[in-house]
Amino acid sequence: MKGDEYEKATERLDLSKTGAAEFLDVNYTTSKRWMYNRHPVPRAVEMLLRLMIKYKVTVAEALSLVR
C-alpha cells in the first residue's frame, strides 16, 4: 500500500489524519510518514484497512471488538 492509498483508505473510513493515528495506535508522525511514503505502511495496517472497507466495518465496530 502506497501513501496515497493509505490516505484514501483512511478518508473512506471517515478518519481524520489525527483520527487515523489514534485508531491505529501510532504516533501522528508515524501515520504522516506512511502517508508521504517516508516509511512503508505495515502489512497488518494495510490488511486491516482493506478488510474494513471491503466488509463495511466502521471504526466504532472495529474498536468495539478490542475494548
C-alpha positions as a Markdown table, in Angstrom:
| # | Residue | x | y | z |
|---|---|---|---|---|
| 1 | Met | 0.0 | 0.0 | 0.0 |
| 2 | Lys | 1.4 | 3.3 | -1.1 |
| 3 | Gly | 1.0 | 6.6 | 0.9 |
| 4 | Asp | -1.8 | 7.9 | -1.3 |
| 5 | Glu | -3.7 | 4.6 | -1.0 |
| 6 | Tyr | -3.3 | 4.8 | 2.8 |
| 7 | Glu | -4.6 | 8.3 | 2.8 |
| 8 | Lys | -7.6 | 7.4 | 0.6 |
| 9 | Ala | -8.4 | 4.4 | 2.8 |
| 10 | Thr | -8.4 | 6.4 | 6.0 |
| 11 | Glu | -10.6 | 9.0 | 4.3 |
| 12 | Arg | -13.0 | 6.3 | 3.2 |
| 13 | Leu | -13.3 | 5.2 | 6.8 |
| 14 | Asp | -14.0 | 8.8 | 7.8 |
| 15 | Leu | -10.8 | 9.2 | 9.7 |
| 16 | Ser | -9.0 | 12.5 | 10.0 |
| 17 | Lys | -5.3 | 12.4 | 9.9 |
| 18 | Thr | -5.2 | 12.6 | 13.7 |
| 19 | Gly | -8.0 | 10.1 | 14.0 |
| 20 | Ala | -6.2 | 7.6 | 11.8 |
| 21 | Ala | -3.1 | 7.7 | 14.0 |
| 22 | Glu | -5.3 | 7.3 | 17.2 |
| 23 | Phe | -7.3 | 4.5 | 15.7 |
| 24 | Leu | -4.2 | 2.6 | 14.6 |
| 25 | Asp | -2.5 | 3.4 | 18.0 |
| 26 | Val | 0.6 | 5.0 | 16.4 |
| 27 | Asn | 2.2 | 8.4 | 16.7 |
| 28 | Tyr | 0.8 | 11.1 | 14.4 |
| 29 | Thr | 4.3 | 11.4 | 12.9 |
| 30 | Thr | 4.3 | 7.7 | 12.0 |
| 31 | Ser | 1.0 | 8.0 | 10.2 |
| 32 | Lys | 2.2 | 11.0 | 8.3 |
| 33 | Arg | 5.4 | 9.1 | 7.3 |
| 34 | Trp | 3.2 | 6.3 | 5.8 |
| 35 | Met | 1.1 | 8.9 | 4.0 |
| 36 | Tyr | 4.1 | 10.6 | 2.5 |
| 37 | Asn | 5.9 | 7.4 | 1.6 |
| 38 | Arg | 8.8 | 8.0 | 4.0 |
| 39 | His | 8.1 | 4.6 | 5.6 |
| 40 | Pro | 6.2 | 1.7 | 4.2 |
| 41 | Val | 2.7 | 1.0 | 5.5 |
| 42 | Pro | 2.9 | -2.2 | 7.6 |
| 43 | Arg | 1.2 | -5.1 | 6.1 |
| 44 | Ala | -1.1 | -5.6 | 9.1 |
| 45 | Val | -2.3 | -2.0 | 8.8 |
| 46 | Glu | -2.9 | -2.4 | 5.0 |
| 47 | Met | -4.9 | -5.6 | 5.6 |
| 48 | Leu | -7.0 | -4.0 | 8.4 |
| 49 | Leu | -7.9 | -1.0 | 6.3 |
| 50 | Arg | -8.7 | -3.0 | 3.2 |
| 51 | Leu | -10.8 | -5.5 | 5.1 |
| 52 | Met | -12.7 | -2.8 | 6.9 |
| 53 | Ile | -13.5 | -1.1 | 3.6 |
| 54 | Lys | -14.4 | -4.3 | 1.8 |
| 55 | Tyr | -16.7 | -5.6 | 4.6 |
| 56 | Lys | -18.0 | -2.1 | 5.5 |
| 57 | Val | -16.8 | -2.3 | 9.1 |
| 58 | Thr | -16.9 | 1.1 | 10.8 |
| 59 | Val | -14.2 | 2.4 | 13.1 |
| 60 | Ala | -16.7 | 2.1 | 16.0 |
| 61 | Glu | -17.4 | -1.5 | 15.2 |
| 62 | Ala | -13.7 | -2.4 | 14.9 |
| 63 | Leu | -13.0 | -0.7 | 18.2 |
| 64 | Ser | -15.8 | -2.5 | 20.0 |
| 65 | Leu | -14.1 | -5.8 | 19.2 |
| 66 | Val | -11.0 | -4.9 | 21.2 |
| 67 | Arg | -12.3 | -2.8 | 24.1 |
